[in-house]
Amino acid sequence: MLKSSMTNVSLDLSNKLPTGQINIIRRVVRTAAKLGLTRLFIVGAQARDLILQYAYDLPVHRATVFASRSSSFPKSSSLARMCSR
């Protein structure tokens, strides 16, 4: 039988992110709220890079895009379009 090696971990990155990152995340959250998206989860390379750089102090040497996931494709599409302006 396989045993899971995953654990439930919550990382506190408050007061660690630079202002530019915070402003991007705030813009996405505000725009998502306008669209009625009440749950937001940062996924993909952006999430990985935030964790590596600000939780574990490992340097990240590339720019990554912001990704999100939603249960509503039309709202996700609108969120991407509105945030890219």
Backbone as JSON, one array per atom type, in Angstrom:
{
  "sequence": "MLKSSMTNVSLDLSNKLPTGQINIIRRVVRTAAKLGLTRLFIVGAQARDLILQYAYDLPVHRATVFASRSSSFPKSSSLARMCSR",
  "N": [[0.84, -1.18, 0.0], [0.54, 2.2, -0.83], [1.85, 5.05, 0.77], [1.08, 8.4, 1.48], [3.26, 11.12, 1.08], [2.73, 13.71, 1.35], [1.97, 16.68, 3.14], [-0.21, 18.84, 4.95], [0.43, 22.07, 4.6], [0.78, 25.42, 5.47], [2.04, 28.33, 4.27], [3.32, 31.37, 5.45], [3.56, 34.24, 3.81], [3.27, 36.87, 4.25], [4.33, 40.21, 4.62], [6.68, 39.68, 3.28], [6.69, 39.76, 0.54], [7.57, 41.82, -2.26], [6.51, 45.2, -2.95], [5.63, 45.52, -5.64], [4.81, 42.91, -6.4], [2.76, 42.52, -4.54], [0.97, 44.52, -5.35], [0.2, 43.55, -7.88], [-1.11, 41.14, -7.19], [-3.16, 42.18, -5.57], [-4.58, 43.67, -7.49], [-5.53, 41.63, -9.15], [-7.15, 40.23, -7.31], [-9.06, 42.22, -6.64], [-10.24, 42.61, -9.15], [-11.22, 40.05, -9.65], [-13.14, 39.9, -7.61], [-14.97, 41.82, -8.51], [-16.03, 40.41, -10.6], [-17.42, 38.51, -9.33], [-16.04, 36.33, -8.42], [-15.19, 34.66, -5.72], [-13.32, 33.03, -4.59], [-9.9, 32.58, -4.84], [-6.96, 31.27, -6.17], [-3.57, 31.04, -6.37], [-1.68, 29.6, -8.85], [0.6, 27.26, -10.46], [3.65, 28.22, -12.13], [4.04, 30.78, -11.04], [3.13, 30.54, -8.37], [4.9, 28.58, -7.46], [7.36, 29.96, -7.75], [7.0, 32.14, -5.96], [6.9, 30.76, -3.53], [9.43, 29.44, -3.48], [11.19, 31.65, -3.56], [10.35, 33.48, -1.48], [9.59, 32.0, 0.77], [11.58, 30.1, 1.14], [13.9, 31.41, 0.54], [15.28, 31.02, -1.88], [16.85, 31.91, -4.87], [15.12, 33.15, -7.75], [15.4, 33.23, -11.15], [13.96, 34.24, -13.35], [11.21, 35.67, -15.15], [7.82, 35.15, -14.41], [4.49, 34.25, -15.38], [1.25, 35.26, -14.2], [-1.08, 33.04, -12.93], [-4.35, 31.71, -12.58], [-7.13, 29.84, -11.24], [-10.48, 28.97, -11.87], [-13.91, 28.07, -11.35], [-15.52, 28.9, -13.33], [-15.3, 29.28, -16.66], [-15.96, 31.48, -18.44], [-15.81, 33.67, -16.63], [-13.17, 33.45, -15.75], [-11.85, 33.96, -18.13], [-12.67, 36.6, -18.54], [-11.47, 37.77, -16.3], [-8.72, 37.44, -16.9], [-8.58, 39.02, -19.22], [-9.33, 41.57, -18.24], [-7.32, 42.08, -16.35], [-5.08, 42.27, -17.87], [-4.94, 44.7, -19.03]],
  "CA": [[0.0, 0.0, 0.0], [1.29, 3.45, -0.91], [1.58, 6.06, 1.79], [1.31, 9.74, 0.98], [4.29, 11.89, 1.78], [2.3, 15.1, 1.36], [1.41, 17.18, 4.38], [-0.95, 20.08, 4.83], [1.32, 23.12, 5.06], [0.39, 26.78, 5.12], [3.21, 29.21, 4.38], [2.99, 32.77, 5.66], [4.44, 35.11, 3.03], [2.96, 38.26, 4.54], [5.49, 41.05, 4.93], [7.88, 39.22, 2.58], [6.6, 40.07, -0.89], [7.82, 43.22, -2.62], [5.32, 46.0, -3.26], [5.17, 45.23, -6.99], [4.07, 41.64, -6.37], [1.53, 42.75, -3.78], [0.06, 45.3, -6.18], [-0.35, 42.67, -8.91], [-2.06, 40.23, -6.56], [-4.33, 42.97, -5.17], [-5.35, 44.0, -8.7], [-6.23, 40.41, -9.56], [-8.19, 39.96, -6.31], [-10.13, 43.21, -6.81], [-10.92, 42.33, -10.42], [-11.97, 38.8, -9.45], [-14.31, 40.22, -6.79], [-15.94, 42.5, -9.38], [-16.64, 39.38, -11.45], [-18.13, 37.56, -8.48], [-15.17, 35.21, -8.07], [-14.87, 34.88, -4.31], [-12.19, 32.19, -4.22], [-8.79, 32.76, -5.76], [-5.84, 30.41, -5.83], [-2.43, 31.26, -7.25], [-1.22, 28.27, -9.25], [1.61, 27.16, -11.5], [5.01, 28.73, -11.95], [4.02, 31.94, -10.14], [3.04, 30.03, -7.0], [6.17, 27.92, -7.15], [8.41, 30.97, -7.59], [6.76, 32.87, -4.71], [7.28, 29.88, -2.42], [10.89, 29.26, -3.47], [11.91, 32.89, -3.27], [10.01, 34.18, -0.24], [9.48, 31.09, 1.92], [12.82, 29.36, 1.31], [15.02, 32.28, 0.18], [16.01, 30.51, -3.05], [16.69, 32.89, -5.94], [14.41, 32.81, -8.98], [16.05, 34.05, -12.17], [13.13, 34.4, -14.55], [9.89, 36.27, -14.95], [6.74, 34.18, -14.63], [3.17, 34.83, -15.56], [0.3, 35.03, -13.13], [-2.12, 32.1, -13.34], [-5.39, 31.46, -11.59], [-8.09, 28.83, -11.63], [-11.84, 29.29, -11.47], [-14.9, 27.09, -11.82], [-16.26, 29.51, -14.42], [-14.4, 29.68, -17.73], [-16.2, 32.86, -18.91], [-15.31, 34.63, -15.64], [-11.71, 33.37, -15.8], [-11.46, 34.66, -19.35], [-12.86, 38.04, -18.27], [-10.44, 38.17, -15.33], [-7.45, 37.57, -17.63], [-8.67, 40.15, -20.12], [-9.38, 42.82, -17.46], [-6.06, 42.3, -15.65], [-3.98, 42.49, -18.81], [-5.01, 46.07, -19.54]],
  "C": [[0.89, 1.25, 0.0], [0.88, 4.39, 0.22], [1.9, 7.43, 1.21], [2.39, 10.43, 1.79], [3.93, 13.37, 1.85], [1.73, 15.46, 2.73], [0.7, 18.49, 4.11], [-0.11, 21.2, 5.45], [0.8, 24.46, 4.59], [1.6, 27.68, 5.34], [2.76, 30.66, 4.5], [3.99, 33.64, 4.92], [4.14, 36.58, 3.28], [4.22, 38.98, 5.0], [6.78, 40.58, 4.26], [7.86, 39.61, 1.11], [6.9, 41.54, -1.16], [6.52, 43.9, -3.05], [4.77, 45.7, -4.65], [4.35, 43.95, -7.07], [2.74, 41.81, -5.66], [0.51, 43.5, -4.62], [-0.57, 44.45, -7.28], [-1.41, 41.75, -8.32], [-3.32, 40.99, -6.13], [-5.21, 43.32, -6.37], [-6.17, 42.79, -9.17], [-7.38, 40.1, -8.6], [-9.36, 40.93, -6.46], [-10.94, 42.93, -8.08], [-11.76, 41.07, -10.3], [-13.24, 39.07, -8.65], [-15.39, 40.93, -7.61], [-16.68, 41.51, -10.27], [-17.41, 38.34, -10.64], [-17.32, 36.32, -8.14], [-14.67, 35.42, -6.65], [-13.71, 34.03, -3.82], [-11.11, 32.34, -5.28], [-7.61, 31.95, -5.26], [-4.73, 30.67, -6.83], [-1.82, 29.89, -7.55], [-0.03, 28.37, -10.2], [2.95, 27.75, -11.11], [5.06, 29.92, -10.99], [3.98, 31.49, -8.69], [4.35, 29.39, -6.57], [7.28, 28.95, -6.89], [8.24, 31.79, -6.31], [7.22, 32.04, -3.51], [8.8, 29.73, -2.34], [11.61, 30.51, -3.02], [11.63, 33.44, -1.88], [9.81, 33.29, 0.97], [10.82, 30.41, 2.21], [14.07, 30.15, 0.91], [15.9, 31.71, -0.94], [15.78, 31.47, -4.21], [15.95, 32.32, -7.16], [14.92, 33.76, -10.05], [15.24, 34.16, -13.46], [11.83, 35.08, -14.17], [8.85, 35.2, -15.23], [5.43, 34.92, -14.79], [2.3, 34.48, -14.38], [-0.78, 34.1, -13.64], [-3.13, 31.95, -12.21], [-6.31, 30.37, -12.11], [-9.45, 29.22, -11.09], [-12.77, 28.21, -11.99], [-15.7, 27.63, -13.0], [-15.3, 29.98, -15.51], [-14.68, 31.1, -18.23], [-15.66, 33.91, -17.93], [-13.78, 34.62, -15.61], [-11.18, 34.12, -17.01], [-11.57, 36.16, -19.16], [-11.79, 38.55, -17.31], [-9.1, 38.38, -16.05], [-7.46, 38.79, -18.53], [-8.6, 41.48, -19.36], [-8.04, 43.12, -16.78], [-4.91, 42.59, -16.61], [-3.99, 43.88, -19.41], [-3.97, 46.94, -18.91]]
}
